Amino acid sequence: MTTNTDRVIETLQRWPGLDDDQLAHQANIRPRQQVNQICRHLESLGKLRRSMGPENKTVNTLIDDTATSVWQK
C-alpha cells in the first residue's frame, strides 16, 4: 500500500522544488496540510530541504532518496 509519505517522496523525485500547494496537487493528497506535516517531518530527519522559493513560498527538495525507509522506522 502506498502511503502519503511515499507519494510525497515519489513526486519530489520526479519534480524537485515544488511548494506544498504544488506538491499536494501533483501527489493528489488532501488536505494540503498533510503535505506540510510530512515535509516538515522529513526535514527534521535530514531527508528533505525546505527553502524559500522564487514566489516567497517554501519549496521542498529531497536530500536523500532513502527517505521512505527512514520514515517507516
PyMOL Python script that loads the backbone (N, CA, C, O; Angstrom):
from pymol import cmd

cmd.read_pdbstr("""\
ATOM      1  N   MET A   1       0.838  -1.185   0.000  1.00  0.00           N
ATOM      2  CA  MET A   1       0.000   0.000   0.000  1.00  0.00           C
ATOM      3  C   MET A   1       0.884   1.249   0.000  1.00  0.00           C
ATOM      4  O   MET A   1       1.827   1.350   0.785  1.00  0.00           O
ATOM      5  N   THR A   2       0.581   2.170  -0.859  1.00  0.00           N
ATOM      6  CA  THR A   2       1.345   3.411  -0.961  1.00  0.00           C
ATOM      7  C   THR A   2       0.815   4.414   0.063  1.00  0.00           C
ATOM      8  O   THR A   2      -0.379   4.711   0.097  1.00  0.00           O
ATOM      9  N   THR A   3       1.715   4.929   0.892  1.00  0.00           N
ATOM     10  CA  THR A   3       1.330   5.930   1.884  1.00  0.00           C
ATOM     11  C   THR A   3       1.469   7.328   1.287  1.00  0.00           C
ATOM     12  O   THR A   3       2.063   7.501   0.223  1.00  0.00           O
ATOM     13  N   ASN A   4       0.924   8.310   1.974  1.00  0.00           N
ATOM     14  CA  ASN A   4       1.086   9.697   1.524  1.00  0.00           C
ATOM     15  C   ASN A   4       2.555  10.106   1.557  1.00  0.00           C
ATOM     16  O   ASN A   4       2.995  10.895   0.721  1.00  0.00           O
ATOM     17  N   THR A   5       3.307   9.585   2.500  1.00  0.00           N
ATOM     18  CA  THR A   5       4.744   9.871   2.547  1.00  0.00           C
ATOM     19  C   THR A   5       5.427   9.336   1.290  1.00  0.00           C
ATOM     20  O   THR A   5       6.254  10.019   0.685  1.00  0.00           O
ATOM     21  N   ASP A   6       5.075   8.116   0.905  1.00  0.00           N
ATOM     22  CA  ASP A   6       5.620   7.542  -0.328  1.00  0.00           C
ATOM     23  C   ASP A   6       5.273   8.425  -1.523  1.00  0.00           C
ATOM     24  O   ASP A   6       6.112   8.662  -2.392  1.00  0.00           O
ATOM     25  N   ARG A   7       4.044   8.906  -1.561  1.00  0.00           N
ATOM     26  CA  ARG A   7       3.606   9.740  -2.678  1.00  0.00           C
ATOM     27  C   ARG A   7       4.360  11.061  -2.717  1.00  0.00           C
ATOM     28  O   ARG A   7       4.713  11.547  -3.791  1.00  0.00           O
ATOM     29  N   VAL A   8       4.607  11.646  -1.544  1.00  0.00           N
ATOM     30  CA  VAL A   8       5.383  12.890  -1.482  1.00  0.00           C
ATOM     31  C   VAL A   8       6.785  12.649  -2.023  1.00  0.00           C
ATOM     32  O   VAL A   8       7.278  13.421  -2.846  1.00  0.00           O
ATOM     33  N   ILE A   9       7.425  11.585  -1.564  1.00  0.00           N
ATOM     34  CA  ILE A   9       8.798  11.280  -1.988  1.00  0.00           C
ATOM     35  C   ILE A   9       8.855  11.003  -3.483  1.00  0.00           C
ATOM     36  O   ILE A   9       9.716  11.536  -4.183  1.00  0.00           O
ATOM     37  N   GLU A  10       7.948  10.178  -3.969  1.00  0.00           N
ATOM     38  CA  GLU A  10       7.930   9.850  -5.395  1.00  0.00           C
ATOM     39  C   GLU A  10       7.705  11.098  -6.247  1.00  0.00           C
ATOM     40  O   GLU A  10       8.323  11.258  -7.299  1.00  0.00           O
ATOM     41  N   THR A  11       6.827  11.968  -5.794  1.00  0.00           N
ATOM     42  CA  THR A  11       6.544  13.203  -6.538  1.00  0.00           C
ATOM     43  C   THR A  11       7.763  14.113  -6.555  1.00  0.00           C
ATOM     44  O   THR A  11       8.091  14.691  -7.592  1.00  0.00           O
ATOM     45  N   LEU A  12       8.436  14.246  -5.419  1.00  0.00           N
ATOM     46  CA  LEU A  12       9.619  15.106  -5.365  1.00  0.00           C
ATOM     47  C   LEU A  12      10.799  14.513  -6.130  1.00  0.00           C
ATOM     48  O   LEU A  12      11.675  15.249  -6.584  1.00  0.00           O
ATOM     49  N   GLN A  13      10.829  13.200  -6.276  1.00  0.00           N
ATOM     50  CA  GLN A  13      11.867  12.595  -7.103  1.00  0.00           C
ATOM     51  C   GLN A  13      11.655  12.970  -8.569  1.00  0.00           C
ATOM     52  O   GLN A  13      12.615  13.150  -9.318  1.00  0.00           O
ATOM     53  N   ARG A  14      10.407  13.084  -8.966  1.00  0.00           N
ATOM     54  CA  ARG A  14      10.082  13.462 -10.349  1.00  0.00           C
ATOM     55  C   ARG A  14      10.199  14.962 -10.579  1.00  0.00           C
ATOM     56  O   ARG A  14      10.728  15.405 -11.598  1.00  0.00           O
ATOM     57  N   TRP A  15       9.696  15.745  -9.615  1.00  0.00           N
ATOM     58  CA  TRP A  15       9.642  17.205  -9.761  1.00  0.00           C
ATOM     59  C   TRP A  15      10.195  17.880  -8.506  1.00  0.00           C
ATOM     60  O   TRP A  15       9.419  18.343  -7.671  1.00  0.00           O
ATOM     61  N   PRO A  16      11.510  17.944  -8.359  1.00  0.00           N
ATOM     62  CA  PRO A  16      12.086  18.600  -7.173  1.00  0.00           C
ATOM     63  C   PRO A  16      11.754  20.090  -7.163  1.00  0.00           C
ATOM     64  O   PRO A  16      11.584  20.713  -8.211  1.00  0.00           O
ATOM     65  N   GLY A  17      11.666  20.638  -5.974  1.00  0.00           N
ATOM     66  CA  GLY A  17      11.472  22.075  -5.844  1.00  0.00           C
ATOM     67  C   GLY A  17      10.028  22.525  -5.878  1.00  0.00           C
ATOM     68  O   GLY A  17       9.760  23.693  -6.160  1.00  0.00           O
ATOM     69  N   LEU A  18       9.082  21.628  -5.597  1.00  0.00           N
ATOM     70  CA  LEU A  18       7.676  22.019  -5.545  1.00  0.00           C
ATOM     71  C   LEU A  18       7.348  22.620  -4.179  1.00  0.00           C
ATOM     72  O   LEU A  18       7.882  22.189  -3.157  1.00  0.00           O
ATOM     73  N   ASP A  19       6.463  23.618  -4.173  1.00  0.00           N
ATOM     74  CA  ASP A  19       5.983  24.120  -2.893  1.00  0.00           C
ATOM     75  C   ASP A  19       4.878  23.180  -2.388  1.00  0.00           C
ATOM     76  O   ASP A  19       4.467  22.269  -3.106  1.00  0.00           O
ATOM     77  N   ASP A  20       4.401  23.398  -1.166  1.00  0.00           N
ATOM     78  CA  ASP A  20       3.422  22.481  -0.575  1.00  0.00           C
ATOM     79  C   ASP A  20       2.137  22.403  -1.400  1.00  0.00           C
ATOM     80  O   ASP A  20       1.572  21.320  -1.556  1.00  0.00           O
ATOM     81  N   ASP A  21       1.671  23.532  -1.928  1.00  0.00           N
ATOM     82  CA  ASP A  21       0.451  23.527  -2.740  1.00  0.00           C
ATOM     83  C   ASP A  21       0.645  22.703  -4.007  1.00  0.00           C
ATOM     84  O   ASP A  21      -0.195  21.869  -4.344  1.00  0.00           O
ATOM     85  N   GLN A  22       1.738  22.933  -4.700  1.00  0.00           N
ATOM     86  CA  GLN A  22       2.034  22.187  -5.927  1.00  0.00           C
ATOM     87  C   GLN A  22       2.212  20.702  -5.634  1.00  0.00           C
ATOM     88  O   GLN A  22       1.736  19.847  -6.380  1.00  0.00           O
ATOM     89  N   LEU A  23       2.899  20.414  -4.548  1.00  0.00           N
ATOM     90  CA  LEU A  23       3.161  19.036  -4.160  1.00  0.00           C
ATOM     91  C   LEU A  23       1.859  18.306  -3.827  1.00  0.00           C
ATOM     92  O   LEU A  23       1.657  17.168  -4.251  1.00  0.00           O
ATOM     93  N   ALA A  24       0.988  18.950  -3.078  1.00  0.00           N
ATOM     94  CA  ALA A  24      -0.306  18.351  -2.746  1.00  0.00           C
ATOM     95  C   ALA A  24      -1.100  18.061  -4.015  1.00  0.00           C
ATOM     96  O   ALA A  24      -1.734  17.012  -4.130  1.00  0.00           O
ATOM     97  N   HIS A  25      -1.065  18.983  -4.959  1.00  0.00           N
ATOM     98  CA  HIS A  25      -1.787  18.800  -6.217  1.00  0.00           C
ATOM     99  C   HIS A  25      -1.193  17.646  -7.030  1.00  0.00           C
ATOM    100  O   HIS A  25      -1.924  16.760  -7.474  1.00  0.00           O
ATOM    101  N   GLN A  26       0.128  17.653  -7.226  1.00  0.00           N
ATOM    102  CA  GLN A  26       0.781  16.624  -8.031  1.00  0.00           C
ATOM    103  C   GLN A  26       0.675  15.232  -7.399  1.00  0.00           C
ATOM    104  O   GLN A  26       0.529  14.239  -8.111  1.00  0.00           O
ATOM    105  N   ALA A  27       0.746  15.157  -6.078  1.00  0.00           N
ATOM    106  CA  ALA A  27       0.681  13.871  -5.372  1.00  0.00           C
ATOM    107  C   ALA A  27      -0.758  13.456  -5.077  1.00  0.00           C
ATOM    108  O   ALA A  27      -1.013  12.343  -4.616  1.00  0.00           O
ATOM    109  N   ASN A  28      -1.695  14.365  -5.347  1.00  0.00           N
ATOM    110  CA  ASN A  28      -3.115  14.118  -5.095  1.00  0.00           C
ATOM    111  C   ASN A  28      -3.370  13.774  -3.629  1.00  0.00           C
ATOM    112  O   ASN A  28      -3.992  12.762  -3.305  1.00  0.00           O
ATOM    113  N   ILE A  29      -2.869  14.652  -2.750  1.00  0.00           N
ATOM    114  CA  ILE A  29      -3.037  14.478  -1.312  1.00  0.00           C
ATOM    115  C   ILE A  29      -3.906  15.614  -0.786  1.00  0.00           C
ATOM    116  O   ILE A  29      -3.631  16.789  -1.029  1.00  0.00           O
ATOM    117  N   ARG A  30      -4.948  15.247  -0.071  1.00  0.00           N
ATOM    118  CA  ARG A  30      -5.836  16.216   0.557  1.00  0.00           C
ATOM    119  C   ARG A  30      -6.008  15.827   2.018  1.00  0.00           C
ATOM    120  O   ARG A  30      -6.075  14.630   2.298  1.00  0.00           O
ATOM    121  N   PRO A  31      -6.080  16.730   2.943  1.00  0.00           N
ATOM    122  CA  PRO A  31      -5.861  18.169   2.787  1.00  0.00           C
ATOM    123  C   PRO A  31      -4.380  18.494   2.616  1.00  0.00           C
ATOM    124  O   PRO A  31      -3.510  17.687   2.946  1.00  0.00           O
ATOM    125  N   ARG A  32      -4.116  19.662   2.107  1.00  0.00           N
ATOM    126  CA  ARG A  32      -2.763  20.115   1.830  1.00  0.00           C
ATOM    127  C   ARG A  32      -1.904  20.126   3.093  1.00  0.00           C
ATOM    128  O   ARG A  32      -0.689  19.947   3.009  1.00  0.00           O
ATOM    129  N   GLN A  33      -2.498  20.329   4.235  1.00  0.00           N
ATOM    130  CA  GLN A  33      -1.744  20.382   5.489  1.00  0.00           C
ATOM    131  C   GLN A  33      -0.987  19.076   5.746  1.00  0.00           C
ATOM    132  O   GLN A  33       0.042  19.075   6.421  1.00  0.00           O
ATOM    133  N   GLN A  34      -1.500  17.960   5.204  1.00  0.00           N
ATOM    134  CA  GLN A  34      -0.784  16.694   5.359  1.00  0.00           C
ATOM    135  C   GLN A  34       0.575  16.751   4.690  1.00  0.00           C
ATOM    136  O   GLN A  34       1.559  16.230   5.215  1.00  0.00           O
ATOM    137  N   VAL A  35       0.626  17.379   3.539  1.00  0.00           N
ATOM    138  CA  VAL A  35       1.898  17.535   2.828  1.00  0.00           C
ATOM    139  C   VAL A  35       2.858  18.350   3.676  1.00  0.00           C
ATOM    140  O   VAL A  35       4.034  18.007   3.796  1.00  0.00           O
ATOM    141  N   ASN A  36       2.365  19.416   4.258  1.00  0.00           N
ATOM    142  CA  ASN A  36       3.203  20.260   5.114  1.00  0.00           C
ATOM    143  C   ASN A  36       3.765  19.455   6.281  1.00  0.00           C
ATOM    144  O   ASN A  36       4.956  19.548   6.578  1.00  0.00           O
ATOM    145  N   GLN A  37       2.930  18.674   6.940  1.00  0.00           N
ATOM    146  CA  GLN A  37       3.378  17.875   8.081  1.00  0.00           C
ATOM    147  C   GLN A  37       4.409  16.827   7.656  1.00  0.00           C
ATOM    148  O   GLN A  37       5.420  16.635   8.333  1.00  0.00           O
ATOM    149  N   ILE A  38       4.153  16.161   6.551  1.00  0.00           N
ATOM    150  CA  ILE A  38       5.085  15.144   6.059  1.00  0.00           C
ATOM    151  C   ILE A  38       6.426  15.777   5.720  1.00  0.00           C
ATOM    152  O   ILE A  38       7.478  15.259   6.097  1.00  0.00           O
ATOM    153  N   CYS A  39       6.387  16.896   5.011  1.00  0.00           N
ATOM    154  CA  CYS A  39       7.638  17.555   4.607  1.00  0.00           C
ATOM    155  C   CYS A  39       8.406  18.088   5.803  1.00  0.00           C
ATOM    156  O   CYS A  39       9.633  17.996   5.835  1.00  0.00           O
ATOM    157  N   ARG A  40       7.713  18.640   6.782  1.00  0.00           N
ATOM    158  CA  ARG A  40       8.399  19.126   7.980  1.00  0.00           C
ATOM    159  C   ARG A  40       9.051  17.980   8.737  1.00  0.00           C
ATOM    160  O   ARG A  40      10.149  18.131   9.273  1.00  0.00           O
ATOM    161  N   HIS A  41       8.380  16.832   8.784  1.00  0.00           N
ATOM    162  CA  HIS A  41       8.968  15.678   9.460  1.00  0.00           C
ATOM    163  C   HIS A  41      10.187  15.160   8.695  1.00  0.00           C
ATOM    164  O   HIS A  41      11.221  14.871   9.297  1.00  0.00           O
ATOM    165  N   LEU A  42      10.069  15.041   7.379  1.00  0.00           N
ATOM    166  CA  LEU A  42      11.216  14.596   6.585  1.00  0.00           C
ATOM    167  C   LEU A  42      12.384  15.567   6.724  1.00  0.00           C
ATOM    168  O   LEU A  42      13.543  15.151   6.727  1.00  0.00           O
ATOM    169  N   GLU A  43      12.084  16.850   6.840  1.00  0.00           N
ATOM    170  CA  GLU A  43      13.142  17.840   7.060  1.00  0.00           C
ATOM    171  C   GLU A  43      13.813  17.602   8.413  1.00  0.00           C
ATOM    172  O   GLU A  43      15.037  17.682   8.520  1.00  0.00           O
ATOM    173  N   SER A  44      13.021  17.312   9.441  1.00  0.00           N
ATOM    174  CA  SER A  44      13.599  17.088  10.778  1.00  0.00           C
ATOM    175  C   SER A  44      14.490  15.853  10.806  1.00  0.00           C
ATOM    176  O   SER A  44      15.388  15.748  11.641  1.00  0.00           O
ATOM    177  N   LEU A  45      14.239  14.914   9.889  1.00  0.00           N
ATOM    178  CA  LEU A  45      15.068  13.715   9.779  1.00  0.00           C
ATOM    179  C   LEU A  45      16.290  13.937   8.897  1.00  0.00           C
ATOM    180  O   LEU A  45      17.137  13.054   8.764  1.00  0.00           O
ATOM    181  N   GLY A  46      16.376  15.128   8.293  1.00  0.00           N
ATOM    182  CA  GLY A  46      17.501  15.431   7.426  1.00  0.00           C
ATOM    183  C   GLY A  46      17.371  14.825   6.039  1.00  0.00           C
ATOM    184  O   GLY A  46      18.369  14.669   5.336  1.00  0.00           O
ATOM    185  N   LYS A  47      16.163  14.482   5.641  1.00  0.00           N
ATOM    186  CA  LYS A  47      15.933  13.833   4.349  1.00  0.00           C
ATOM    187  C   LYS A  47      15.388  14.785   3.295  1.00  0.00           C
ATOM    188  O   LYS A  47      15.315  14.430   2.119  1.00  0.00           O
ATOM    189  N   LEU A  48      15.008  15.976   3.701  1.00  0.00           N
ATOM    190  CA  LEU A  48      14.394  16.934   2.797  1.00  0.00           C
ATOM    191  C   LEU A  48      14.830  18.337   3.204  1.00  0.00           C
ATOM    192  O   LEU A  48      14.974  18.630   4.391  1.00  0.00           O
ATOM    193  N   ARG A  49      15.037  19.196   2.220  1.00  0.00           N
ATOM    194  CA  ARG A  49      15.384  20.595   2.491  1.00  0.00           C
ATOM    195  C   ARG A  49      14.187  21.456   2.106  1.00  0.00           C
ATOM    196  O   ARG A  49      13.631  21.319   1.016  1.00  0.00           O
ATOM    197  N   ARG A  50      13.804  22.342   3.014  1.00  0.00           N
ATOM    198  CA  ARG A  50      12.734  23.304   2.747  1.00  0.00           C
ATOM    199  C   ARG A  50      13.389  24.684   2.711  1.00  0.00           C
ATOM    200  O   ARG A  50      14.034  25.105   3.671  1.00  0.00           O
ATOM    201  N   SER A  51      13.215  25.371   1.602  1.00  0.00           N
ATOM    202  CA  SER A  51      13.843  26.683   1.459  1.00  0.00           C
ATOM    203  C   SER A  51      12.887  27.627   0.737  1.00  0.00           C
ATOM    204  O   SER A  51      11.917  27.194   0.115  1.00  0.00           O
ATOM    205  N   MET A  52      13.177  28.923   0.830  1.00  0.00           N
ATOM    206  CA  MET A  52      12.330  29.921   0.203  1.00  0.00           C
ATOM    207  C   MET A  52      12.506  29.879  -1.306  1.00  0.00           C
ATOM    208  O   MET A  52      13.625  29.944  -1.815  1.00  0.00           O
ATOM    209  N   GLY A  53      11.393  29.772  -2.015  1.00  0.00           N
ATOM    210  CA  GLY A  53      11.415  29.724  -3.470  1.00  0.00           C
ATOM    211  C   GLY A  53      11.243  31.095  -4.086  1.00  0.00           C
ATOM    212  O   GLY A  53      11.171  32.096  -3.373  1.00  0.00           O
ATOM    213  N   PRO A  54      11.176  31.147  -5.414  1.00  0.00           N
ATOM    214  CA  PRO A  54      11.113  32.415  -6.128  1.00  0.00           C
ATOM    215  C   PRO A  54       9.829  33.214  -5.871  1.00  0.00           C
ATOM    216  O   PRO A  54       9.826  34.433  -6.044  1.00  0.00           O
ATOM    217  N   GLU A  55       8.754  32.560  -5.467  1.00  0.00           N
ATOM    218  CA  GLU A  55       7.494  33.266  -5.203  1.00  0.00           C
ATOM    219  C   GLU A  55       7.260  33.448  -3.708  1.00  0.00           C
ATOM    220  O   GLU A  55       6.120  33.593  -3.266  1.00  0.00           O
ATOM    221  N   ASN A  56       8.346  33.440  -2.928  1.00  0.00           N
ATOM    222  CA  ASN A  56       8.282  33.557  -1.472  1.00  0.00           C
ATOM    223  C   ASN A  56       7.431  32.467  -0.836  1.00  0.00           C
ATOM    224  O   ASN A  56       6.773  32.691   0.180  1.00  0.00           O
ATOM    225  N   LYS A  57       7.452  31.287  -1.442  1.00  0.00           N
ATOM    226  CA  LYS A  57       6.797  30.116  -0.878  1.00  0.00           C
ATOM    227  C   LYS A  57       7.890  29.090  -0.586  1.00  0.00           C
ATOM    228  O   LYS A  57       8.898  29.023  -1.289  1.00  0.00           O
ATOM    229  N   THR A  58       7.679  28.306   0.444  1.00  0.00           N
ATOM    230  CA  THR A  58       8.646  27.282   0.807  1.00  0.00           C
ATOM    231  C   THR A  58       8.593  26.148  -0.206  1.00  0.00           C
ATOM    232  O   THR A  58       7.529  25.595  -0.484  1.00  0.00           O
ATOM    233  N   VAL A  59       9.757  25.810  -0.753  1.00  0.00           N
ATOM    234  CA  VAL A  59       9.850  24.704  -1.705  1.00  0.00           C
ATOM    235  C   VAL A  59      10.601  23.539  -1.072  1.00  0.00           C
ATOM    236  O   VAL A  59      11.413  23.722  -0.166  1.00  0.00           O
ATOM    237  N   ASN A  60      10.315  22.349  -1.563  1.00  0.00           N
ATOM    238  CA  ASN A  60      10.824  21.112  -0.985  1.00  0.00           C
ATOM    239  C   ASN A  60      11.734  20.398  -1.968  1.00  0.00           C
ATOM    240  O   ASN A  60      11.402  20.241  -3.142  1.00  0.00           O
ATOM    241  N   THR A  61      12.896  19.964  -1.469  1.00  0.00           N
ATOM    242  CA  THR A  61      13.846  19.222  -2.287  1.00  0.00           C
ATOM    243  C   THR A  61      14.386  18.064  -1.457  1.00  0.00           C
ATOM    244  O   THR A  61      14.866  18.261  -0.340  1.00  0.00           O
ATOM    245  N   LEU A  62      14.304  16.858  -2.008  1.00  0.00           N
ATOM    246  CA  LEU A  62      14.850  15.695  -1.308  1.00  0.00           C
ATOM    247  C   LEU A  62      16.365  15.791  -1.227  1.00  0.00           C
ATOM    248  O   LEU A  62      17.025  16.231  -2.168  1.00  0.00           O
ATOM    249  N   ILE A  63      16.896  15.378  -0.101  1.00  0.00           N
ATOM    250  CA  ILE A  63      18.335  15.309   0.092  1.00  0.00           C
ATOM    251  C   ILE A  63      18.793  13.870  -0.095  1.00  0.00           C
ATOM    252  O   ILE A  63      19.892  13.623  -0.591  1.00  0.00           O
ATOM    253  N   ASP A  64      17.946  12.918   0.304  1.00  0.00           N
ATOM    254  CA  ASP A  64      18.319  11.506   0.336  1.00  0.00           C
ATOM    255  C   ASP A  64      17.158  10.673  -0.186  1.00  0.00           C
ATOM    256  O   ASP A  64      16.044  10.788   0.325  1.00  0.00           O
ATOM    257  N   ASP A  65      17.392   9.841  -1.190  1.00  0.00           N
ATOM    258  CA  ASP A  65      16.347   9.006  -1.769  1.00  0.00           C
ATOM    259  C   ASP A  65      15.902   7.864  -0.857  1.00  0.00           C
ATOM    260  O   ASP A  65      14.930   7.177  -1.173  1.00  0.00           O
ATOM    261  N   THR A  66      16.583   7.646   0.258  1.00  0.00           N
ATOM    262  CA  THR A  66      16.189   6.586   1.166  1.00  0.00           C
ATOM    263  C   THR A  66      15.216   7.099   2.230  1.00  0.00           C
ATOM    264  O   THR A  66      15.025   6.448   3.258  1.00  0.00           O
ATOM    265  N   ALA A  67      14.610   8.242   1.995  1.00  0.00           N
ATOM    266  CA  ALA A  67      13.723   8.856   2.978  1.00  0.00           C
ATOM    267  C   ALA A  67      12.587   7.928   3.385  1.00  0.00           C
ATOM    268  O   ALA A  67      12.186   7.940   4.549  1.00  0.00           O
ATOM    269  N   THR A  68      12.059   7.133   2.477  1.00  0.00           N
ATOM    270  CA  THR A  68      10.940   6.266   2.796  1.00  0.00           C
ATOM    271  C   THR A  68      11.292   5.277   3.892  1.00  0.00           C
ATOM    272  O   THR A  68      10.517   5.104   4.833  1.00  0.00           O
ATOM    273  N   SER A  69      12.448   4.622   3.793  1.00  0.00           N
ATOM    274  CA  SER A  69      12.811   3.623   4.795  1.00  0.00           C
ATOM    275  C   SER A  69      13.030   4.265   6.157  1.00  0.00           C
ATOM    276  O   SER A  69      12.721   3.651   7.179  1.00  0.00           O
ATOM    277  N   VAL A  70      13.551   5.473   6.196  1.00  0.00           N
ATOM    278  CA  VAL A  70      13.762   6.162   7.473  1.00  0.00           C
ATOM    279  C   VAL A  70      12.425   6.545   8.095  1.00  0.00           C
ATOM    280  O   VAL A  70      12.256   6.448   9.310  1.00  0.00           O
ATOM    281  N   TRP A  71      11.480   6.975   7.277  1.00  0.00           N
ATOM    282  CA  TRP A  71      10.163   7.375   7.772  1.00  0.00           C
ATOM    283  C   TRP A  71       9.469   6.200   8.454  1.00  0.00           C
ATOM    284  O   TRP A  71       8.782   6.391   9.457  1.00  0.00           O
ATOM    285  N   GLN A  72       9.637   5.002   7.930  1.00  0.00           N
ATOM    286  CA  GLN A  72       8.929   3.843   8.438  1.00  0.00           C
ATOM    287  C   GLN A  72       9.531   3.268   9.699  1.00  0.00           C
ATOM    288  O   GLN A  72       8.929   2.390  10.317  1.00  0.00           O
ATOM    289  N   LYS A  73      10.711   3.738  10.106  1.00  0.00           N
ATOM    290  CA  LYS A  73      11.348   3.199  11.324  1.00  0.00           C
ATOM    291  C   LYS A  73      10.728   3.789  12.561  1.00  0.00           C
ATOM    292  O   LYS A  73      11.133   3.455  13.674  1.00  0.00           O
TER     293      LYS A  73
END
""", "prot")
cmd.dss("prot")
cmd.show_as("cartoon", "prot")
cmd.util.cbc("prot")
cmd.orient("prot")
